[in-house]
Amino acid sequence: MATTTELTKTQKSLFDIPLNVGLQGGDLPARYYSTGVILALSIMAAPPVHLSPSALKISALLASMSGTMLLMAGLVFSQKTHYAGVLLIPVPFTLLWLAGAGLAWLGVFLGLVFAGWGVQNLVTKRCAVNKLLGVNSCS
């Protein structure tokens, strides 16, 4: 019985993520930015907004370009903005593709899911992607 108790004490949960999202390296501001941009794109892609497809394309392109800049800052200048960069490159184009394919509400839902994921990371200050990459931006 004692060995079973020791085994359960030494095993770590997959979801046991320490605090690893902070201000160091611009991680927290980049997460606020990426969450806000994805939320704004999700609202813009909604059919009741009646935004023209070209305006949505330009907005998605600008969002993806900013994601590329954040990813480059993370890789080249050793900043901790990887998460925002990786998130902002595919999500806007996926929203744009779904809106162009006539599945705008699915795109809005997907955007809200990713924005919710960003809010969850901001509220809990924990991120599995940071844990996977070995990034800790807490001071």
N, C-alpha and C positions, 0 to 999 in steps of 0.2 A: 504494500500500500504506500510505503514511503517513497518508493521509486516512481510511482505514478504521479505523486504530488510534485516530486522534483522535476519530472519531465514537463509537467504543465507549467511550472514556474520558469523553466529555461526556454521554452518555445515562445517565439515572438509572433504576434499576429501579423498577417500581411497588411492589415489596415492600421497597424500601430505606427503612425507617421509622426515624427517629432515636428515641432515648430520649425519651419524652414523657409518661410516667406517673410522677408523684411525689407528695410529700406536700402540695405547695402547693395551697391551695383545697379540701382535703379529698378529693381525687381518689382517692388510694390507699386510705384507710379506707372510702370509699363503694364501691370495687370489692371489697374484702374482704367488706363487708356484703352486696352484691348477689349475689356468688358463693355465699356461705354460705346466703342465703335461697333461692336457686334450687336449690341442692343439697338443702336441707331439704324444700322443696316436692316435689322429685322423689322423695325417699324416702317422703314422706307419700302421694304419689299411687300408689305401688306397691301392687298388689292384695294381696300377702301381709301388708301392714301392717294391713289391715282397718279403715281410718279411715272414719268415717261421711262421707257426702257433704256434710253441713252443716258439719262441722269443716274439711273441705277447702275449702269455699267461704269460710268465715271467714278461714282462713289465706291463701288467694289474695287476698282483698279487703284484708287487712292488708298483704300484700306490695306490692300495687299502690298502696295509699295511701302507703306509705313511698316508693315509686318516684316518685309525684307530688310528694311533699315534696322529694325530692332534685332532681328536675327543676326545681321552682320555685326552690329554693336556687341552682341553676345559672343560671337565667335572670334572676331578680329581684335576687339578692344578689351576683351576679358570682362565685359559687363555681365550682369546676371539677368538679361532680358530674353533669354532663349524661349521661355514659355509663351510670352506674348507674340514673339516673332513666328513661332511654329503655329500658333493658333490663328494669327491674322493672315497667313498666306492661303490656306485652303478654304477656310470658312466663307469668306466673301464670294469667292468664285463658285462655291457650292450653292450659296443663296442665289446668286445670279443665274446659274444654270437651272435651278429648280423654278425660279420665277419665269425664265424664258421658255421652259417646257410646259408651262401652264399649271405648275404645282406650287404656286406662290404660298399657299397656306402651309404646305409641308416645309417649305423653306423658312417661313416665319417660325414654325414650331422648332425646327432644327436650330435656328439662330437663338431662340429663347432658351433652348436646352444648353447651348454652349455659353450663353450669357449667365445662366443659372450656375453652371459649373464654375465660371469665373467669380461670381458672387460668393459661392461656397468657399473657394480658395481664399478670397479676401476676408471673409468673416472668420474662418477657422485658422488662417495663417499656416495652413498645411497644404502641401501639394505632392502628389505621388510622382508627378513628372520630375520635380526637383529631386525627390528621393532617388528616382531611377538614374538621373544624370549625375547625382552626387553634388548637387548645388545647394548651398545653404546661404541665404542672403540675410540672415538675422545678424545683428551687430553683436 
